[in-house]
């Protein structure tokens, strides 16, 4: 009976995973000046992705030590999402 809810939660986690990956790629492209951050479309996309990803990444950045300009918080978030997905399936599908 819980399987549809677990599948829905897994789909939400997958969508959030795509958002985190897109944020990491776009922010890297902006920092290397490959994408112009003054274009309206890029500003809208980055604003939306910042609103989605920043609340999760901010506490991780506070915990992690300063690594000199490298931001490993997206990697930590991706690992946490993968852990949650595997934990959900192991716990609820092996009942």
Secondary structure, DSSP 4 states (H G I P E B T S, - for coil): --HHHHHHHHHHHHHHHHHHHHHHHHHHHHHTTSS-TTSHHHHHHHHHHHHHHHHHHHHHHHHSPP-SS---HHHHHHHHHHHHHHHHHHHHHT-
